[in-house]
Amino acid sequence: MEMNNQDIFIHSFSPIFPREIYSQDELVKWTLAAHSKSENLQGRKVKEDLLKRIAVKSSTISKRYSECPDVSHEWADGKIYRLTQETPYGSDIKIRGAFFLEKAITRIRECYEAKDLPDHFIHVTCTGYVSPSPPQYFFAGKKSPPAITHAYHMGCYASLPAIRLARALAGEAETVDVFHNEICSLHLDLKEHTPEQIVVQTLFADGHIQYRINSERKGYKVLGIKEKIIPDSLRDMSWIPSSHGMEMTLSREVPNKVGEQILNFIKELALEQGIDFADLVQNSIFAIHPGGPKIIDAVQANLGLRDDQVSESKKVLFERGNMSSATLPHVWCEVMKKNYSPGTLVVSLAFGPGITVFGGLFEVV
């Protein structure tokens, strides 16, 4: 049930890209070398050739952005992945947190150098937890700082709960900005070499984005938001703090379980909004969080979508990788660039621990 009936609109997207950009082949090579170096320091070996066959291919992701500079450094000189006998898994979570804080403040500052401050600021991340938070550090010195809400640890679907929060705040704040800081490169887990881990570590990337939500009629009108936890899926995806960053589990069953549920989920979303299901599937644009290529394919196959209906999702995955919660807003930005006709419906889908399916229905205005 929605908490506020006031119409709100999402607009003014500002993607912020990290300075470092690498080809997928470069990052895969470096990631596997990091695993090999870590194991060698402990008198063990990994089979890089085997791991390479498992890694996400450059035909799916061409390049990824990274805030972490270690790809171009010697192992002993790395900032996060300083691999030595004393630190075979890299820096501890305290150092990683300090790095996140520095970079997140910088990206927020860059965004607001020539931008009016909002009344309320929602900060979204699942890759860095520091208190005081990056927006608290940045806005503390401003004459009229916004109120700040922190929307943390929800994973890849967090943009939709953030919009739900903004909708609830619409009655007391004229403008609400949502800002995503995701630095996934801080959480390369060198202790695990399973196929699932190698997929995760060659899939995720860094990215940031800001957008505004208010009653100004432009961009997307928010029609509805829905969530559902897939039965018997709690162990298929997790995101847990550990001594050397966040540890993720991602089962190979995730695409299948999402695919099995997505048809009924969209039917329920259409029913709740009083929209014909067949018309929604046939004529809408689908902004799908690219948790991986198999996720997009599973949704497309089970709903019978055309390639043009999911093209922006595949474009973002190919050009930027999976940037966790920042990814879906990047897809919204790409859809907006296409200048679809007013009235076009956009179905947004994202997935995270639970396994939770989150859906949003927007209308181009």
Secondary structure, DSSP 8 states (H G I E B T S, - for coil): --S--S--EEEEEEEE--SEEEEHHHHHHHHHHHHHHHHHTTT----HHHHHHHS--TTT--EEEES--GGGS-GGG-SS---SSS-TT-S-HHHHHHHHHHHHHHHHHHHTTTS---SEEEEEESS---SS-HHHHHHTTSSS--EEEEEES-GGGTHHHHHHHHHHHTTT-SEEEEEEEEEGGGG--TT---HHHHHHHTTB-EEEEEEEEESSS-SEEEEEEEEEE-TT-TTSEEEEEETTEEEEEE-TTHHHHHHHHHHHHHHHHHHHTT--HHHHHHH-EEEE--SSHHHHHHHHHHHT--GGGSHHHHHHHHHH-B-GGGHHHHHHHHHHHT---TT-EEEEEEEETTTEEEEEEEEE-
